[in-house]
Amino acid sequence: MTIQHTLSNKGTVYLVDDEAVVRDALVFLLGSRGLVVHAFDSGLALMDFLTRSGTPVQGVFVLDVRMEPMSGLMLHEALLAIGVRNPVLFLSGHGDIPMVVEALKKGAFDFLEKPYSDNTLVDRIEQALAVEAASRAQNAHSLERQARLASLSEREQEVMHRVAAGKLNKVIADELHIAVRTVEVHRARVFAKVGVRSAAELAGWLASG
């Protein structure tokens, strides 16, 4: 395994190619463009690395299609099986339509047939990295939202939905058979836990989910 570190980290690429000459050339190319490259000579080596690291994968995968004993397509299936959904770009010198269709159906980001231009490859990798970063940010937002909702008590959630619907404190108190002052306390707690300052913001926050 080769790890190429650069001073300007534009993202991480997990490269798998069983041809040393091709692998080294790609490591040099991608490293010169500010990318951190983890290079492996087989799918088994990559899977072993991911298993031992035990941390969420950030970055994209560039896989050669024709490899033994695990092809790029088989490696892609193995990644999906362990829950890795990061963008995957396939490289092949023997690409054919059925292979392309199969790869794309399973969520591959792109399929580049050799010979490809350096700029085309780097451009597609950078686009895949942008997609991966956006997906990661969306997942983080979703997890934060779930945590905020989980922090609310059942009563606070009842108050929250009524406040978001524009109901007055007195109306909410009557519906829930509690004091207006209690509604005010729950309302304040909901705003603090969710991170909003008004009923309108609360309604927008709920709608954005």
Wavefront OBJ file of the C-alpha trace (Angstrom):
o trace
v 0.000 0.000 0.000
v 1.226 3.474 -0.877
v 0.000 6.603 0.832
v 0.688 9.905 -0.851
v 0.347 12.966 1.365
v 0.266 16.472 -0.040
v 0.384 19.911 1.535
v -2.897 20.915 -0.117
v -5.488 18.271 0.681
v -8.388 18.588 -1.743
v -9.799 15.201 -0.763
v -8.973 11.537 -0.393
v -8.885 8.899 -3.110
v -8.775 5.140 -2.499
v -7.092 3.724 -5.592
v -7.041 0.012 -6.426
v -5.104 -1.217 -9.473
v -3.076 -4.427 -9.734
v -0.623 -2.967 -12.251
v 2.224 -1.299 -10.349
v 3.186 1.010 -13.219
v -0.374 2.297 -13.639
v -0.867 2.551 -9.883
v 2.302 4.552 -9.331
v 1.507 6.882 -12.223
v -1.951 7.589 -10.812
v -0.573 8.169 -7.333
v 1.834 10.735 -8.771
v -0.849 12.393 -10.929
v -3.461 12.683 -8.187
v -0.933 13.689 -5.567
v 0.329 16.474 -7.841
v -3.262 17.796 -8.006
v -3.535 18.140 -4.232
v -5.267 14.830 -3.504
v -4.360 12.346 -0.779
v -4.088 8.895 -2.337
v -4.303 5.541 -0.587
v -3.178 3.024 -3.206
v -3.694 -0.750 -3.080
v -2.663 -3.568 -5.385
v -5.831 -5.604 -4.808
v -9.382 -5.408 -3.567
v -8.490 -7.713 -0.703
v -5.819 -5.263 0.468
v -8.326 -2.408 0.432
v -10.952 -4.406 2.343
v -8.341 -5.379 4.929
v -7.356 -1.721 5.341
v -10.955 -0.601 5.776
v -11.638 -3.382 8.273
v -8.608 -2.484 10.371
v -9.201 1.274 10.265
v -12.704 0.971 11.689
v -13.510 4.625 10.937
v -16.076 6.090 8.508
v -14.628 6.429 5.024
v -14.298 9.937 3.627
v -13.395 10.271 -0.013
v -13.963 8.416 -3.262
v -12.855 5.113 -4.779
v -11.098 4.620 -8.099
v -11.144 0.947 -9.058
v -9.657 -0.908 -11.982
v -12.202 -3.338 -13.426
v -9.938 -6.203 -14.518
v -8.222 -7.524 -11.378
v -7.643 -10.931 -9.829
v -8.840 -12.567 -7.661
v -11.381 -9.795 -6.948
v -12.491 -7.685 -9.892
v -13.411 -4.039 -9.523
v -17.086 -4.933 -9.845
v -16.777 -7.582 -7.126
v -14.942 -5.080 -4.932
v -17.735 -2.568 -5.438
v -20.250 -5.172 -4.264
v -18.068 -5.904 -1.224
v -17.981 -2.195 -0.351
v -21.753 -1.940 -0.618
v -22.093 -5.030 1.579
v -20.264 -3.297 4.445
v -22.255 -0.111 4.032
v -19.742 1.980 2.085
v -21.736 4.204 -0.268
v -19.012 6.637 -1.322
v -18.727 7.511 -5.039
v -16.927 4.889 -7.134
v -15.204 5.499 -10.460
v -14.226 2.492 -12.569
v -11.226 2.349 -14.900
v -10.967 -0.270 -17.620
v -9.049 -0.973 -20.766
v -11.590 -3.586 -21.798
v -14.861 -1.850 -21.012
v -18.038 -3.047 -22.670
v -21.644 -1.930 -22.485
v -22.951 -4.691 -20.160
v -20.130 -3.975 -17.731
v -20.873 -0.240 -17.786
v -24.592 -0.816 -17.267
v -23.998 -3.207 -14.370
v -21.630 -0.789 -12.649
v -23.915 2.213 -13.048
v -27.001 0.292 -11.912
v -25.219 -0.440 -8.648
v -24.510 3.229 -8.062
v -21.128 3.783 -9.695
v -20.379 7.474 -10.169
v -18.679 7.026 -13.534
v -16.889 4.576 -15.813
v -13.791 5.740 -17.695
v -12.276 3.621 -20.435
v -8.514 3.632 -20.977
v -6.883 5.593 -22.429
v -8.420 8.590 -20.678
v -6.945 12.057 -20.336
v -5.427 13.066 -17.012
v -7.631 16.153 -16.847
v -10.804 14.144 -17.464
v -9.949 11.713 -14.694
v -9.049 14.419 -12.180
v -12.113 16.476 -13.071
v -14.433 13.519 -12.494
v -12.709 12.649 -9.225
v -13.089 16.224 -8.000
v -16.761 16.191 -8.989
v -17.232 12.906 -7.126
v -15.515 14.381 -4.072
v -17.900 17.347 -4.172
v -20.870 14.958 -4.261
v -19.437 12.950 -1.362
v -18.811 16.069 0.728
v -22.360 17.298 0.125
v -23.772 13.908 1.083
v -21.681 13.847 4.254
v -22.881 17.329 5.213
v -26.491 16.309 4.607
v -26.050 13.202 6.754
v -24.509 15.281 9.541
v -27.436 17.697 9.386
v -29.898 14.805 9.525
v -28.151 13.267 12.543
v -28.122 16.618 14.350
v -31.815 17.080 13.632
v -32.617 13.613 14.961
v -30.613 14.314 18.118
v -32.436 17.591 18.734
v -35.830 15.940 18.310
v -34.819 13.072 20.581
v -33.869 15.561 23.300
v -37.483 16.778 23.523
v -39.842 15.237 26.041
v -43.216 13.949 24.877
v -44.922 17.051 26.286
v -42.392 19.351 24.621
v -43.081 17.671 21.291
v -46.823 18.188 21.777
v -46.229 21.858 22.479
v -43.736 22.157 19.612
v -46.164 20.999 16.924
v -48.906 23.287 18.203
v -46.575 26.287 18.368
v -45.346 25.545 14.832
v -48.980 25.448 13.713
v -49.372 29.033 14.964
v -51.564 28.322 17.975
v -51.548 30.754 20.902
v -50.266 29.694 24.303
v -53.757 29.861 25.794
v -55.185 27.605 23.091
v -52.350 25.118 23.591
v -52.930 25.177 27.349
v -56.618 24.422 26.878
v -55.921 21.571 24.445
v -53.334 19.936 26.682
v -55.131 20.771 29.953
v -52.117 22.512 31.445
v -51.412 26.038 32.694
v -50.429 28.804 30.276
v -47.256 29.312 32.296
v -46.376 25.627 31.761
v -46.857 26.083 28.014
v -44.524 29.085 28.111
v -41.853 27.029 29.874
v -42.156 24.149 27.395
v -42.128 26.601 24.493
v -38.906 28.194 25.742
v -37.280 24.786 26.181
v -38.293 23.720 22.680
v -36.812 26.870 21.157
v -33.564 26.363 23.081
v -33.204 22.664 22.232
v -34.099 23.046 18.568
v -32.110 26.252 18.141
v -34.800 28.653 16.895
v -36.045 32.017 18.116
v -39.639 32.180 16.896
v -42.654 30.099 15.956
v -42.011 30.913 12.298
v -38.437 29.625 12.526
v -39.691 26.509 14.285
v -42.228 25.855 11.543
v -39.531 26.295 8.902
v -37.168 23.967 10.764
v -39.792 21.238 10.965
v -40.725 21.689 7.304
v -37.088 21.420 6.205
v -36.870 17.874 7.479
l 1 2 3 4 5 6 7 8 9 10 11 12 13 14 15 16 17 18 19 20 21 22 23 24 25 26 27 28 29 30 31 32 33 34 35 36 37 38 39 40 41 42 43 44 45 46 47 48 49 50 51 52 53 54 55 56 57 58 59 60 61 62 63 64 65 66 67 68 69 70 71 72 73 74 75 76 77 78 79 80 81 82 83 84 85 86 87 88 89 90 91 92 93 94 95 96 97 98 99 100 101 102 103 104 105 106 107 108 109 110 111 112 113 114 115 116 117 118 119 120 121 122 123 124 125 126 127 128 129 130 131 132 133 134 135 136 137 138 139 140 141 142 143 144 145 146 147 148 149 150 151 152 153 154 155 156 157 158 159 160 161 162 163 164 165 166 167 168 169 170 171 172 173 174 175 176 177 178 179 180 181 182 183 184 185 186 187 188 189 190 191 192 193 194 195 196 197 198 199 200 201 202 203 204 205 206 207 208 209
